[in-house]
Amino acid sequence: MLTGVFGCGKTVLANAISTHLSSSQYQIALITNPQLSNVELLKEILYKLGVKERLPDSKSDILHTLSEILINSADDGKNTVVIIDEAHLIEDRLIFEELRLLLNLQYKNRFLVTLVLSGQPELKEKINHLRQFQQRIAMKYHIAGLKEEEIPTYIKHRLEVAGCDGRKKIFEENTHGPLFNFSGGIPRRINQICDLAMMIGYVQSFPSISASVIEDVGKDLEN
């Protein structure tokens, strides 16, 4: 279970997992909108695992088909990973029950599904009220915001990805404190502030972005 406030990078991590796990060893079902009924969720998992046509309608047929896919993958030496992003949006307890039952599926003394739940902090409270489900969670991690001293490295990386060669200093060193104060270290918020600050710097032909520009942008975003 992966939790964190909005904008801290949970969806980026979920996509990174699905992208970087080898297709020769894993089959991935990434669910990005879990606001479904329990049966609809099972059908969505089937779809993401490759059943694109003639999805079964009855729950028993869905479970039979899903079981066959999981067993076939296991026989092929593959692990099945189901990733559910925005899992804090799940309101129906039946969905958590369906997921718990999926985790019970075994074949040749091995479990057939690895489940990754990703969501905002309220997901932890929901799971805490589901004792049987909670006991099946082997690992929990909460993503916090960046520390102030980590912000320069983060900005440098983002600039390099965007094509900056590093020869020109775009953000002055005194910007890191205000960036942290206005963003709380949340990457998405840092991105917003920096993007707007660079736009202002471009329009007004500033040689670099100063702390005062960051403070002005931060205040505007708070209003």
C-alpha positions as CSV (number, residue, x, y, z in Angstrom):
1,M,0.0,0.0,0.0
2,L,1.4,3.3,-1.1
3,T,0.0,6.5,0.3
4,G,0.7,10.2,0.0
5,V,-0.9,13.6,-0.5
6,F,-2.0,14.7,-3.9
7,G,0.8,15.8,-6.2
8,C,3.6,13.8,-4.4
9,G,4.1,11.3,-7.3
10,K,2.0,8.3,-6.6
11,T,0.6,8.0,-10.1
12,V,4.1,8.6,-11.6
13,L,5.3,5.6,-9.5
14,A,2.4,3.4,-10.5
15,N,3.1,4.1,-14.2
16,A,6.8,3.6,-13.6
17,I,6.1,0.1,-12.1
18,S,3.9,-0.9,-15.0
19,T,6.4,0.4,-17.6
20,H,9.7,-0.9,-16.2
21,L,8.7,-4.4,-15.1
22,S,9.7,-6.8,-17.8
23,S,6.9,-8.2,-19.9
24,S,8.7,-11.5,-20.1
25,Q,8.3,-11.9,-16.3
26,Y,5.2,-9.9,-15.4
27,Q,1.8,-9.2,-16.7
28,I,0.4,-5.9,-15.3
29,A,-3.1,-4.6,-14.8
30,L,-3.1,-0.9,-14.0
31,I,-6.5,0.4,-12.9
32,T,-6.6,4.2,-12.9
33,N,-10.3,4.7,-12.1
34,P,-11.5,2.4,-9.3
35,Q,-14.9,4.1,-9.0
36,L,-16.6,1.0,-10.2
37,S,-18.9,-1.8,-8.8
38,N,-17.2,-4.9,-7.6
39,V,-18.1,-6.8,-10.8
40,E,-17.1,-3.9,-13.1
41,L,-13.7,-3.8,-11.4
42,L,-13.2,-7.5,-12.0
43,K,-14.1,-7.0,-15.7
44,E,-11.7,-4.0,-15.8
45,I,-8.9,-6.2,-14.5
46,L,-9.7,-8.8,-17.1
47,Y,-9.6,-6.1,-19.8
48,K,-6.2,-4.8,-18.7
49,L,-4.9,-8.4,-18.6
50,G,-5.7,-8.8,-22.3
51,V,-9.3,-9.9,-22.6
52,K,-10.4,-7.2,-25.0
53,E,-13.4,-8.9,-26.7
54,R,-16.4,-10.8,-25.4
55,L,-15.9,-10.0,-21.8
56,P,-18.1,-12.3,-19.7
57,D,-21.0,-10.8,-18.0
58,S,-21.8,-13.1,-15.1
59,K,-19.6,-12.9,-12.0
60,S,-18.9,-16.6,-12.0
61,D,-17.8,-16.5,-15.7
62,I,-15.6,-13.5,-14.9
63,L,-13.9,-15.3,-12.1
64,H,-13.4,-18.5,-14.1
65,T,-11.8,-16.5,-17.0
66,L,-9.6,-14.6,-14.6
67,S,-8.5,-17.7,-12.8
68,E,-7.6,-19.3,-16.2
69,I,-5.5,-16.3,-17.2
70,L,-3.7,-16.2,-13.8
71,I,-2.9,-19.9,-14.0
72,N,-1.7,-19.7,-17.6
73,S,0.6,-16.9,-16.7
74,A,2.0,-18.8,-13.7
75,D,2.6,-21.8,-16.0
76,D,4.5,-19.4,-18.4
77,G,6.7,-18.3,-15.5
78,K,5.0,-14.8,-15.2
79,N,3.9,-13.0,-12.1
80,T,0.6,-11.0,-12.2
81,V,0.6,-7.6,-10.7
82,V,-2.7,-5.6,-10.2
83,I,-2.1,-1.9,-9.5
84,I,-5.0,0.2,-8.4
85,D,-4.3,4.0,-8.5
86,E,-6.5,6.5,-6.7
87,A,-7.6,3.6,-4.4
88,H,-8.9,6.1,-1.8
89,L,-11.8,6.7,-4.1
90,I,-13.2,3.2,-3.5
91,E,-16.3,3.5,-1.4
92,D,-17.9,0.0,-1.8
93,R,-16.6,-2.5,0.8
94,L,-17.5,-5.3,-1.6
95,I,-14.6,-4.1,-3.9
96,F,-12.1,-4.6,-1.1
97,E,-13.6,-8.0,-0.4
98,E,-13.2,-9.0,-4.1
99,L,-9.6,-7.9,-3.9
100,R,-9.0,-9.8,-0.7
101,L,-10.4,-13.0,-2.4
102,L,-8.2,-12.4,-5.4
103,L,-5.2,-12.4,-3.0
104,N,-6.3,-15.9,-1.8
105,L,-5.9,-17.5,-5.2
106,Q,-3.1,-20.1,-5.2
107,Y,-1.7,-22.5,-7.7
108,K,1.1,-25.0,-7.1
109,N,1.8,-23.6,-3.7
110,R,2.2,-20.0,-4.9
111,F,-0.1,-17.0,-4.8
112,L,-1.2,-15.8,-8.2
113,V,-1.7,-12.1,-7.7
114,T,0.4,-9.3,-6.2
115,L,-1.8,-6.3,-5.4
116,V,-0.5,-2.7,-5.2
117,L,-2.9,-0.1,-3.8
118,S,-2.0,3.6,-4.3
119,G,-4.0,6.5,-2.8
120,Q,-4.2,9.6,-0.6
121,P,-3.8,9.3,3.2
122,E,-7.5,8.5,3.8
123,L,-6.9,5.1,2.2
124,K,-5.0,4.0,5.3
125,E,-8.1,4.8,7.5
126,K,-10.3,2.8,5.1
127,I,-8.0,-0.2,5.2
128,N,-7.7,0.0,9.0
129,H,-11.4,-0.7,9.2
130,L,-11.1,-3.9,7.2
131,R,-9.2,-6.2,9.5
132,Q,-9.0,-9.2,7.2
133,F,-7.8,-7.1,4.3
134,Q,-5.4,-5.1,6.4
135,Q,-3.7,-8.3,7.5
136,R,-2.9,-9.2,3.9
137,I,-0.9,-6.0,3.3
138,A,2.7,-7.0,3.5
139,M,4.3,-3.6,2.9
140,K,3.1,0.0,3.6
141,Y,4.9,3.2,2.6
142,H,3.9,6.8,2.9
143,I,5.4,9.3,0.4
144,A,6.2,12.6,2.2
145,G,7.1,15.9,0.5
146,L,10.7,16.7,-0.5
147,K,13.0,18.2,2.2
148,E,14.2,21.7,1.5
149,E,17.7,20.5,0.8
150,E,16.4,18.1,-1.8
151,I,14.7,20.8,-3.9
152,P,17.8,22.0,-5.8
153,T,18.5,18.4,-7.0
154,Y,14.9,17.9,-8.0
155,I,14.9,21.2,-10.0
156,K,18.2,20.4,-11.6
157,H,16.8,17.0,-12.7
158,R,13.6,18.5,-14.1
159,L,15.6,21.1,-16.1
160,E,18.0,18.5,-17.5
161,V,15.1,16.4,-18.7
162,A,13.7,19.5,-20.4
163,G,17.0,20.0,-22.2
164,C,18.8,22.5,-20.0
165,D,22.6,21.9,-20.3
166,G,23.3,23.4,-16.9
167,R,25.7,26.2,-18.1
168,K,23.2,28.9,-17.3
169,K,21.9,29.2,-13.7
170,I,18.1,29.7,-14.0
171,F,17.1,29.6,-10.3
172,E,19.1,31.6,-7.8
173,E,20.2,29.7,-4.7
174,N,18.0,31.9,-2.4
175,T,14.9,30.6,-4.2
176,H,15.0,27.2,-2.5
177,G,13.6,28.4,0.9
178,P,10.6,30.2,-0.6
179,L,9.9,27.3,-2.9
180,F,9.8,24.9,0.0
181,N,7.6,27.3,2.1
182,F,5.0,27.7,-0.7
183,S,5.1,24.1,-1.9
184,G,5.5,22.1,1.3
185,G,7.9,20.0,-0.7
186,I,5.2,18.6,-2.9
187,P,6.6,18.0,-6.4
188,R,3.5,19.0,-8.4
189,R,3.3,22.2,-6.5
190,I,7.1,22.9,-7.0
191,N,6.5,22.3,-10.8
192,Q,3.6,24.8,-10.9
193,I,5.5,27.5,-9.1
194,C,8.7,27.0,-11.2
195,D,6.7,26.9,-14.5
196,L,5.0,30.2,-13.7
197,A,8.2,31.8,-12.4
198,M,10.0,30.9,-15.6
199,M,7.2,32.3,-17.7
200,I,7.4,35.6,-15.8
201,G,11.1,35.6,-16.1
202,Y,10.9,35.0,-19.9
203,V,8.2,37.8,-20.4
204,Q,10.1,40.3,-18.3
205,S,13.6,39.2,-19.6
206,F,15.0,38.4,-16.1
207,P,18.5,37.0,-16.3
208,S,17.5,34.4,-13.6
209,I,14.7,33.6,-11.2
210,S,15.0,35.3,-7.8
211,A,13.4,34.6,-4.5
212,S,11.1,37.6,-4.9
213,V,9.7,36.1,-8.1
214,I,9.0,32.8,-6.4
215,E,7.3,34.6,-3.5
216,D,5.1,36.6,-5.8
217,V,4.1,33.4,-7.7
218,G,3.5,31.5,-4.5
219,K,1.3,34.2,-3.1
220,D,-0.7,34.4,-6.3
221,L,-1.3,30.6,-6.3
222,E,-2.5,30.8,-2.7
223,N,-5.2,33.4,-3.5
